[in-house]
Amino acid sequence: QKQFVESGGGLVQSGGSLKLSCAASGFSLDVYAVGWFRQAPGQEREGLACIATNSNTNYVDSVKGRFTISRDNAKNAVYLQLDSLKPEDTAVYYCAATTCSYLHLPRVADYWGQGTQVTVSS
């Protein structure tokens, strides 16, 4: 089955950093706009950042200036650099194929992976 694969999560202290990776399982990522999303316990899944096929990016206000999305087509990967992490960033992080104008609508995205856990301690 076609899906993305997330990795790179872990446990960090407040103010710390992580770099998450998104890879495609058995197909090329370069034809897709890719969004990063997260879901905290008891919360709705929310869009965070998106990178288009032309590498244009957009972010939601809550992560702007702290998170950076990028892609490396030669490595068939999309990344999310997480800096200045806060406890409220604790969630399972997902990547998926989407259209960047629909970042706020996770339900329209495709090829969801299993996610990677990010936990930020106080």
C-alpha positions as CSV (number, residue, x, y, z in Angstrom):
1,Q,0.0,0.0,0.0
2,K,1.2,3.5,-0.8
3,Q,2.1,5.6,2.2
4,F,4.6,8.0,3.6
5,V,7.0,7.0,6.5
6,E,7.8,9.4,9.3
7,S,10.9,9.2,11.5
8,G,13.1,11.3,13.8
9,G,10.8,11.9,16.8
10,G,12.0,11.5,20.4
11,L,12.1,13.0,23.9
12,V,13.6,16.4,24.3
13,Q,13.6,19.2,26.9
14,S,11.9,22.5,26.4
15,G,14.0,24.6,24.1
16,G,15.5,21.6,22.3
17,S,15.4,20.6,18.7
18,L,14.6,17.6,16.5
19,K,14.6,17.0,12.8
20,L,11.8,14.8,11.5
21,S,12.1,13.0,8.2
22,C,9.4,12.0,5.7
23,A,10.1,9.3,3.1
24,A,7.9,7.5,0.6
25,S,7.5,3.8,0.7
26,G,8.3,2.5,-2.7
27,F,7.5,5.6,-4.8
28,S,8.8,9.1,-5.6
29,L,7.9,12.1,-3.4
30,D,8.8,14.8,-5.9
31,V,5.4,15.0,-7.6
32,Y,3.6,15.7,-4.4
33,A,3.2,18.7,-2.2
34,V,3.9,17.4,1.3
35,G,2.4,18.6,4.6
36,W,3.4,18.0,8.2
37,F,0.6,17.6,10.7
38,R,0.4,16.7,14.3
39,Q,-2.2,15.3,16.7
40,A,-2.0,15.6,20.5
41,P,-4.0,13.4,22.9
42,G,-7.7,14.4,22.8
43,Q,-7.1,17.0,20.0
44,E,-7.9,17.3,16.4
45,R,-5.2,16.7,13.8
46,E,-3.8,20.0,12.8
47,G,-1.7,21.1,9.8
48,L,1.7,22.7,10.6
49,A,3.7,23.3,7.4
50,C,3.6,22.5,3.8
51,I,6.1,22.4,0.9
52,A,4.9,22.5,-2.7
53,T,6.5,20.8,-5.7
54,N,8.2,24.1,-6.6
55,S,9.5,24.3,-2.9
56,N,7.3,27.2,-1.9
57,T,6.4,26.8,1.8
58,N,3.7,27.9,4.2
59,Y,3.3,27.6,7.9
60,V,0.6,28.1,10.5
61,D,1.2,30.9,13.0
62,S,1.8,28.7,16.0
63,V,5.0,27.2,14.5
64,K,6.2,30.1,12.2
65,G,9.8,31.0,13.1
66,R,10.4,27.8,15.0
67,F,9.7,25.0,12.5
68,T,11.2,24.8,9.0
69,I,10.1,22.5,6.2
70,S,12.4,21.5,3.4
71,R,12.7,18.9,0.7
72,D,15.5,17.0,-0.9
73,N,14.3,15.4,-4.1
74,A,17.6,13.6,-4.7
75,K,17.1,11.8,-1.3
76,N,13.4,11.4,-1.9
77,A,12.7,13.0,1.4
78,V,10.9,15.9,3.1
79,Y,12.1,17.2,6.5
80,L,10.7,19.3,9.4
81,Q,13.2,21.0,11.6
82,L,11.8,21.6,15.0
83,D,13.5,24.3,17.1
84,S,12.7,26.0,20.3
85,L,10.4,23.2,21.3
86,K,7.7,23.7,23.9
87,P,5.8,21.1,26.0
88,E,2.6,22.0,24.0
89,D,4.4,20.7,20.9
90,T,4.1,17.2,22.3
91,A,2.1,15.1,19.7
92,V,2.4,12.5,17.1
93,Y,3.7,14.1,13.9
94,Y,2.6,12.9,10.5
95,C,3.5,13.8,6.9
96,A,1.1,13.3,4.0
97,A,0.5,14.3,0.4
98,T,-1.7,17.3,0.1
99,T,-2.3,20.7,-1.6
100,C,-0.7,23.4,0.4
101,S,-3.7,25.7,0.2
102,Y,-5.5,22.8,2.1
103,L,-3.0,22.6,5.0
104,H,-5.8,23.5,7.4
105,L,-7.9,20.5,6.2
106,P,-6.0,17.3,7.2
107,R,-8.9,15.2,6.0
108,V,-8.1,15.9,2.3
109,A,-4.5,14.6,2.6
110,D,-3.4,11.2,1.4
111,Y,-0.8,8.5,2.0
112,W,-0.6,8.9,5.8
113,G,2.1,7.0,7.6
114,Q,2.1,5.8,11.2
115,G,3.5,9.0,12.6
116,T,6.5,9.7,14.9
117,Q,6.1,10.7,18.5
118,V,7.6,14.0,19.7
119,T,7.6,14.5,23.5
120,V,8.8,17.8,25.0
121,S,9.4,17.8,28.8
122,S,9.2,20.9,31.0
